[in-house]
Amino acid sequence: MILPRKQTPDLTVSLVGGGSFTLSQEQNARGTLVCVYRGLHCPLCATYLKELERLTPDYAERGIGTVALSTDPQDRAEAMADKIGRNSLRLGYGLSIEEARDWGLYVSTSRGKSSLGIEEPALFAEPGIFLVQPNRALYYVSIQSMPFVRPSFKDLLTAVDGAMAANYPARGEVAPA
């Protein structure tokens, strides 16, 4: 379990279009928003990532980088990039199941073809959003066991504005006994 105000595990994934994303090498003034999505098979993920794609410049204006990643392989990540009209959002692929678990994510098994008619991977990570400060300390986290009722990236952006203005600390930092 990773806790707010504590350092997150480092993370390196390949990016659609080339190169890689390494969390410890990010140089964003206010941090990095890491969005883990279920994969190409998920109809809700495409809609959700379109919102993050649209708002990525707004996050950048606030000094926050964005990246969305999944356990999908390269070909499926590239298909998702096409589906969402990716332009400014970095899209990573190849997150391992072990890494997903290190980040506290839930892992699901395949149920065959999704409602899109796309085969689900044998194992894949369920959604999670992590707002990580420049020193890799966790500021905000939302982890889900189901694909639906996800936090709005627009609402999160509004919350970030308020938290930044108030210098509001990360909450939930007390570890279990």
Backbone bond lengths (Angstrom), bond angles and torsions (degrees), N, CA, C in turn:
res aa  C-N    CA-C-N  psi(-1)  N-CA   C-N-CA  omega(-1)  CA-C   N-CA-C  phi
1 M - - - 1.457 - - 1.533 108.66 -
2 I 1.323 115.84 125.28 1.458 118.61 175.39 1.534 107.64 -95.34
3 L 1.302 115.12 142.51 1.457 120.85 -175.17 1.522 111.83 -115.72
4 P 1.333 117.14 147.42 1.451 120.06 172.37 1.534 110.59 -54.62
5 R 1.316 115.17 145.41 1.460 125.85 -178.56 1.527 112.90 75.41
6 K 1.335 117.00 -4.22 1.469 121.16 177.36 1.526 107.96 -105.21
7 Q 1.314 115.66 154.36 1.462 120.64 -178.10 1.529 110.72 -70.73
8 T 1.311 114.74 135.98 1.461 120.83 177.36 1.526 109.07 -81.03
9 P 1.318 117.11 161.98 1.466 118.75 170.42 1.525 108.93 -62.54
10 D 1.313 116.36 152.71 1.456 118.36 173.67 1.523 107.90 -72.20
11 L 1.296 116.44 165.10 1.448 120.91 -174.48 1.519 108.54 -151.29
12 T 1.324 116.21 128.65 1.459 121.42 175.06 1.519 108.48 -133.21
13 V 1.339 116.08 126.68 1.462 121.87 175.92 1.521 108.84 -138.24
14 S 1.312 115.52 154.58 1.461 121.21 174.23 1.520 108.72 -74.37
15 L 1.349 115.42 151.90 1.458 121.17 -179.04 1.522 111.51 -112.08
16 V 1.332 115.17 143.89 1.454 121.02 170.91 1.524 107.13 -59.27
17 G 1.310 116.73 132.69 1.448 121.36 -179.14 1.512 113.49 92.95
18 G 1.336 116.90 -4.13 1.461 121.04 177.51 1.509 113.31 108.71
19 G 1.303 114.61 161.64 1.453 121.51 -179.86 1.514 111.93 79.40
20 S 1.310 114.69 -169.90 1.457 119.72 -179.88 1.522 110.33 -144.92
21 F 1.303 114.97 162.08 1.452 123.87 175.26 1.518 106.86 -111.02
22 T 1.333 117.06 126.04 1.465 122.32 173.22 1.515 107.37 -126.71
23 L 1.308 117.19 116.89 1.458 122.43 -174.99 1.526 112.02 -55.90
24 S 1.333 117.72 -43.42 1.467 120.52 -176.78 1.530 112.83 -68.02
25 Q 1.334 117.63 -12.24 1.460 120.65 179.40 1.530 112.86 -101.33
26 E 1.322 116.57 1.42 1.463 120.24 178.88 1.525 110.06 -66.51
27 Q 1.315 116.61 142.84 1.461 122.07 -176.86 1.529 111.33 -124.67
28 N 1.311 117.78 32.32 1.460 121.78 -179.25 1.529 109.80 -79.07
29 A 1.314 117.22 135.69 1.467 122.20 -175.41 1.525 113.12 -57.67
30 R 1.343 117.47 -37.66 1.467 120.71 -176.60 1.529 113.63 -110.93
31 G 1.327 117.68 -5.59 1.452 119.35 176.83 1.510 113.75 125.65
32 T 1.325 115.06 -164.54 1.461 122.32 -174.42 1.520 109.58 -135.87
33 L 1.313 115.44 133.50 1.452 121.78 173.89 1.523 107.29 -95.13
34 V 1.328 116.37 115.03 1.458 122.60 179.18 1.527 106.98 -105.52
35 C 1.326 115.88 118.49 1.464 121.96 178.85 1.524 108.06 -111.97
36 V 1.305 116.73 119.17 1.466 120.84 174.31 1.533 106.95 -98.17
37 Y 1.314 115.76 126.02 1.462 120.65 178.65 1.534 109.35 -115.43
38 R 1.311 117.14 162.28 1.458 123.29 -172.20 1.518 113.31 -69.41
39 G 1.340 117.19 -37.74 1.452 120.10 -179.69 1.517 111.94 138.45
40 L 1.324 115.07 177.94 1.456 122.61 -176.79 1.522 112.43 -57.16
41 H 1.312 117.47 -31.08 1.463 121.90 -176.42 1.527 113.30 -67.91
42 C 1.336 117.53 -15.46 1.468 121.68 -171.52 1.523 111.83 -93.35
43 P 1.343 118.12 115.33 1.463 119.90 179.68 1.522 112.82 -66.43
44 L 1.309 118.38 -31.96 1.459 121.18 179.63 1.526 111.77 -70.43
45 C 1.326 116.67 -31.07 1.465 120.56 -178.12 1.522 111.53 -63.54
46 A 1.310 117.68 -40.90 1.464 120.47 -178.60 1.526 110.13 -62.44
47 T 1.311 117.30 -45.81 1.461 121.33 177.93 1.523 110.73 -61.50
48 Y 1.311 115.67 -43.12 1.458 121.95 -178.68 1.528 111.14 -64.67
49 L 1.320 116.22 -44.02 1.465 119.93 -179.65 1.522 112.16 -69.95
50 K 1.334 117.68 -28.99 1.464 120.04 174.79 1.529 110.01 -61.44
51 E 1.327 116.97 -38.92 1.470 120.72 177.68 1.532 110.17 -64.21
52 L 1.326 116.82 -44.41 1.466 119.50 -179.88 1.524 110.72 -67.13
53 E 1.315 117.51 -38.31 1.471 121.20 175.82 1.529 109.91 -57.96
54 R 1.320 116.61 -46.69 1.468 121.84 -178.79 1.524 111.80 -63.92
55 L 1.332 117.29 -35.66 1.463 121.45 -175.72 1.529 114.15 -93.72
56 T 1.326 117.98 -6.00 1.464 120.51 -179.02 1.535 112.34 -53.81
57 P 1.334 120.16 -43.77 1.474 118.59 176.95 1.536 113.02 -61.60
58 D 1.331 117.61 -33.89 1.467 121.15 178.09 1.527 111.07 -67.34
59 Y 1.330 116.08 -39.60 1.474 119.33 175.34 1.529 109.61 -64.44
60 A 1.334 116.30 -42.49 1.466 120.39 -179.54 1.530 111.11 -60.29
61 E 1.338 117.10 -38.14 1.473 120.88 177.54 1.529 111.37 -59.08
62 R 1.296 117.14 -26.98 1.465 122.33 -179.22 1.530 112.26 -95.20
63 G 1.316 116.24 5.03 1.457 120.10 178.67 1.511 114.11 82.50
64 I 1.335 116.42 24.10 1.466 121.47 -178.86 1.528 108.71 -117.71
65 G 1.331 116.42 121.80 1.457 121.79 174.21 1.512 110.10 -81.33
66 T 1.317 117.30 157.71 1.463 121.39 178.23 1.520 110.70 -128.24
67 V 1.307 114.78 146.38 1.453 121.94 173.14 1.528 107.56 -150.90
68 A 1.320 116.15 138.97 1.465 121.83 173.82 1.518 106.56 -118.13
69 L 1.310 116.21 137.61 1.459 119.16 -177.94 1.513 111.33 -146.18
70 S 1.329 114.17 162.59 1.462 120.61 -178.81 1.523 109.91 -149.66
71 T 1.294 113.82 176.57 1.458 120.69 176.12 1.527 111.20 -84.66
72 D 1.326 116.86 -1.81 1.463 121.03 178.51 1.526 111.55 -60.56
73 P 1.340 117.09 152.71 1.469 120.76 171.63 1.536 109.61 -79.13
74 Q 1.305 116.09 175.70 1.460 123.01 -173.98 1.528 113.68 -55.37
75 D 1.326 118.00 -46.88 1.461 119.39 -175.46 1.524 112.36 -62.21
76 R 1.302 116.69 -38.79 1.473 120.23 178.81 1.524 111.05 -71.96
77 A 1.325 116.99 -37.12 1.471 120.23 177.27 1.527 110.21 -65.07
78 E 1.315 117.11 -40.39 1.469 120.27 177.57 1.523 110.89 -63.65
79 A 1.335 117.08 -38.98 1.467 120.34 177.32 1.530 110.51 -64.77
80 M 1.338 117.28 -37.84 1.467 120.26 177.10 1.526 110.24 -66.31
81 A 1.325 117.16 -40.84 1.466 120.74 178.41 1.527 110.11 -58.30
82 D 1.323 117.13 -43.07 1.466 121.16 177.29 1.526 110.89 -64.25
83 K 1.309 116.05 -42.35 1.464 121.41 -176.83 1.530 111.78 -62.60
84 I 1.332 117.23 -37.26 1.468 119.67 -176.90 1.530 112.90 -94.65
85 G 1.329 116.52 -0.57 1.459 119.46 -178.06 1.517 111.63 64.41
86 R 1.320 115.96 43.96 1.465 122.06 -175.56 1.523 110.86 -57.15
87 N 1.336 113.56 132.62 1.446 120.44 178.13 1.521 110.32 -133.92
88 S 1.328 117.32 -57.52 1.464 120.79 -176.16 1.525 113.38 -107.90
89 L 1.304 118.63 -19.65 1.461 122.51 179.28 1.524 110.12 -77.02
90 R 1.330 116.41 126.15 1.467 118.99 174.20 1.528 108.20 -75.27
91 L 1.321 116.08 134.49 1.461 121.66 -177.71 1.518 108.56 -120.99
92 G 1.329 115.29 114.50 1.457 120.94 -177.91 1.517 111.85 -103.06
93 Y 1.314 114.66 161.36 1.463 119.66 -179.35 1.530 109.68 -145.58
94 G 1.324 114.49 163.51 1.456 119.92 175.88 1.519 114.68 86.34
95 L 1.336 118.04 16.86 1.463 119.96 173.83 1.527 107.35 -59.29
96 S 1.304 117.23 127.94 1.470 119.25 -179.47 1.530 110.55 -79.73
97 I 1.298 115.87 156.23 1.468 121.05 177.21 1.533 109.41 -61.01
98 E 1.320 117.48 -38.43 1.468 120.84 177.88 1.534 110.76 -61.58
99 E 1.336 116.52 -44.65 1.474 120.00 177.83 1.524 110.59 -63.02
100 A 1.324 117.31 -41.94 1.460 120.89 177.84 1.519 110.21 -57.59
101 R 1.306 116.77 -43.81 1.475 120.30 178.97 1.524 111.34 -67.57
102 D 1.344 117.60 -36.40 1.468 121.03 176.56 1.525 111.15 -59.46
103 W 1.319 116.58 -30.51 1.457 121.89 179.73 1.532 111.92 -89.42
104 G 1.331 116.92 2.95 1.459 120.90 177.05 1.511 114.81 83.23
105 L 1.330 117.39 13.73 1.455 120.31 -177.89 1.529 111.70 -79.26
106 Y 1.295 115.16 149.86 1.454 121.51 173.36 1.523 108.62 -77.94
107 V 1.315 116.42 149.68 1.460 122.09 179.85 1.530 108.09 -123.83
108 S 1.323 115.61 135.39 1.461 121.50 -179.23 1.519 111.15 -118.26
109 T 1.338 114.75 160.88 1.456 121.56 175.52 1.527 109.63 -102.37
110 S 1.300 116.07 160.82 1.452 122.33 -178.67 1.524 111.75 -65.76
111 R 1.327 114.09 143.18 1.460 121.48 171.56 1.526 109.42 -112.92
112 G 1.351 115.80 17.80 1.461 119.79 -177.41 1.513 109.94 93.18
113 K 1.322 116.58 -136.96 1.462 120.55 -179.17 1.529 110.34 -84.53
114 S 1.339 114.25 140.09 1.465 120.12 177.07 1.525 109.26 -78.09
115 S 1.318 115.93 -179.86 1.471 120.39 178.62 1.526 111.95 -63.31
116 L 1.340 117.01 -17.20 1.467 121.70 175.85 1.523 112.06 -83.58
117 G 1.337 116.11 -6.80 1.462 120.15 -176.83 1.517 112.92 81.25
118 I 1.324 116.59 16.63 1.471 122.64 -179.85 1.523 108.62 -104.48
119 E 1.306 116.08 130.23 1.463 121.93 -179.54 1.533 110.59 -62.94
120 E 1.327 115.00 130.37 1.462 119.95 174.27 1.525 109.02 -75.39
121 P 1.339 118.07 144.93 1.467 119.67 175.08 1.532 110.24 -63.88
122 A 1.315 116.90 159.80 1.470 120.87 178.82 1.524 110.57 -56.04
123 L 1.329 117.20 -43.61 1.467 123.65 175.27 1.518 108.01 -135.66
124 F 1.319 116.95 143.44 1.467 120.92 176.55 1.524 109.53 -155.35
125 A 1.338 115.73 156.96 1.459 121.51 -179.84 1.522 110.16 -83.64
126 E 1.313 115.51 142.48 1.454 121.92 172.35 1.537 108.51 -81.85
127 P 1.342 118.30 168.71 1.465 121.08 -171.70 1.527 115.17 -65.34
128 G 1.312 113.95 150.74 1.456 121.72 173.03 1.513 110.06 -158.10
129 I 1.319 116.01 144.57 1.463 122.26 175.13 1.517 107.26 -123.21
130 F 1.324 115.35 132.48 1.458 121.97 -179.31 1.521 108.56 -131.49
131 L 1.317 117.10 123.24 1.453 121.16 171.58 1.525 105.42 -101.73
132 V 1.321 114.99 113.00 1.458 122.31 -172.24 1.529 108.83 -111.83
133 Q 1.314 116.73 128.01 1.463 121.76 -179.79 1.527 110.26 -72.40
134 P 1.337 117.43 164.18 1.472 120.00 -177.12 1.542 114.41 -56.01
135 N 1.320 118.10 -28.38 1.467 121.22 178.45 1.535 111.92 -86.50
136 R 1.330 116.88 11.66 1.468 126.16 -178.91 1.522 113.39 71.15
137 A 1.335 117.82 12.96 1.464 120.29 173.88 1.530 108.16 -76.28
138 L 1.318 115.72 136.11 1.460 121.03 178.67 1.526 109.38 -72.12
139 Y 1.331 116.43 129.28 1.457 121.07 177.89 1.530 110.86 -104.29
140 Y 1.325 116.88 -46.01 1.463 122.44 -177.21 1.515 108.83 -139.80
141 V 1.328 116.11 143.56 1.462 120.23 176.66 1.527 109.73 -144.98
142 S 1.317 115.60 141.12 1.453 122.97 170.20 1.520 106.12 -136.97
143 I 1.323 116.16 115.26 1.467 121.84 -179.13 1.520 107.67 -118.05
144 Q 1.325 116.39 135.23 1.446 120.43 -176.83 1.523 112.41 -124.74
145 S 1.321 114.57 150.86 1.457 120.60 176.38 1.530 111.66 -100.13
146 M 1.327 115.75 -6.28 1.460 121.91 -178.10 1.529 109.40 -130.77
147 P 1.324 118.04 159.88 1.462 119.92 -176.97 1.530 114.79 -78.76
148 F 1.324 118.35 -12.28 1.463 119.70 -172.10 1.535 113.12 -107.44
149 V 1.331 115.36 169.65 1.467 126.19 179.77 1.531 110.89 57.63
150 R 1.320 115.32 60.39 1.461 121.55 -179.59 1.531 110.44 -92.50
151 P 1.329 117.04 153.55 1.464 119.38 175.71 1.525 111.14 -62.13
152 S 1.306 115.64 143.79 1.460 121.64 178.54 1.526 109.67 -78.26
153 F 1.335 116.45 132.94 1.465 119.69 177.22 1.529 110.96 -67.44
154 K 1.321 117.56 -29.56 1.465 120.60 176.58 1.528 109.70 -68.47
155 D 1.334 117.39 -44.66 1.468 120.62 177.69 1.526 110.69 -62.77
156 L 1.323 116.47 -39.41 1.462 119.89 178.55 1.525 110.33 -64.23
157 L 1.315 117.10 -39.02 1.460 121.01 178.37 1.532 110.51 -62.59
158 T 1.315 117.35 -42.81 1.466 121.75 176.57 1.529 110.39 -61.97
159 A 1.322 116.39 -42.52 1.466 120.76 178.32 1.525 111.34 -63.89
160 V 1.320 116.78 -39.34 1.470 121.14 177.89 1.522 109.73 -61.45
161 D 1.331 117.30 -42.86 1.464 120.30 178.23 1.525 110.58 -58.21
162 G 1.321 116.65 -46.86 1.465 120.67 179.74 1.516 112.70 -65.53
163 A 1.325 116.83 -42.24 1.466 120.91 -179.56 1.521 110.88 -65.80
164 M 1.331 116.63 -39.46 1.460 120.22 179.50 1.533 109.96 -65.88
165 A 1.337 117.08 -43.11 1.461 121.30 -178.71 1.528 111.31 -64.26
166 A 1.331 116.42 -35.24 1.466 120.88 -177.74 1.526 113.19 -94.08
167 N 1.330 116.65 -0.80 1.471 120.53 -175.15 1.536 110.12 52.27
168 Y 1.316 115.30 44.43 1.463 122.92 -174.97 1.524 110.19 -75.34
169 P 1.333 117.80 128.09 1.467 119.94 -178.48 1.531 112.83 -76.81
170 A 1.309 116.39 159.28 1.467 121.77 173.05 1.535 108.12 -61.80
171 R 1.305 115.81 142.85 1.467 121.13 -179.54 1.519 109.96 -115.69
172 G 1.352 116.86 161.33 1.457 121.71 -179.62 1.504 112.84 88.39
173 E 1.329 116.62 22.98 1.466 122.58 -171.52 1.531 114.45 -82.05
174 V 1.323 118.41 -7.25 1.458 120.87 -175.73 1.533 109.73 -82.28
175 A 1.313 115.78 121.06 1.467 121.55 -179.72 1.531 110.34 -75.31
176 P 1.349 116.57 150.41 1.469 119.36 175.73 1.523 110.24 -61.96
177 A 1.302 114.80 150.56 1.481 120.62 -179.61 1.510 110.51 -69.93
